[in-house]
């Protein structure tokens, strides 16, 4: 959840700066607009997860996300 310049993890409630400057932690932002024939037709959902909650979430996946190393940072 975004709140001004802060992010609040939707799962654990941890609050930290959106730019990661104070905590050194980042978040993942997920946004999905559901389409026709979905049980959520016409609804847009958004949530943020801190790194710890993201790690716990993906550990439950049958197939882990692919990793691709980035060498250039903006």
N, C-alpha and C positions, 0 to 999 in steps of 0.2 A: 504494500500500500504506500503510495507516495503522499507525503505530507510536507509541503513546502520544500525545503532543501534536505529533508530527511526521508529515509525509507524505513518502513516498518514491515518486518517479515510477517506475512499473512499466517504463517504456521506457528511460530514461537513467540512473536510479538517483540523480538529484539529490534531496537531502534538504532540507526546509525546514519552518518552523513552520506548523502547520495553520491558524492565524489570519492568516497572511501578514504578521505584524508585523515580522519581521526582514528578510525578503527583498523585501517588497512584491509577491511573486508568489503567485498562487493556483493551484489545481488543479481539474481536473474529475474528479468521481467517477462512474464508470459501474458500474451494477449490473444484472444480467440474470438472471432465473430462467427457464430454458429449459423449454418445455412438451412435451406429448405429441408423439410422432412426430418430434421433433428428434433429431439425432445426439447432442445433449447433454441428452436427456430427464432431468429431475429434478436437474439440476445448476444451482447458482447461482454465477455468476462475478462478481467485482468487481475493478476496477482504478482506479488514479489516474494522471493524466497532468499534468505541469507545463504551463504555458502554451506554452512553446517546442515541446514534443512534440505538444501539441494542435494548434498551428498547422501543423506539418508533416503531421500526420495528416489534417486536414481539407483541406489543399491537394491531397490525392490524390482527393478526392470529385469525382464527376461534377457533382453539384449541391451547392453550398455551403449550409451552414445559414442559415436566415433569421435576420436580426438585428432585434431590437426594442429600442429604447432605453428604459431605465428611468429615471424621474426621481425616484423615491422609493427610498431605501435604508434598510433596517432596521438 
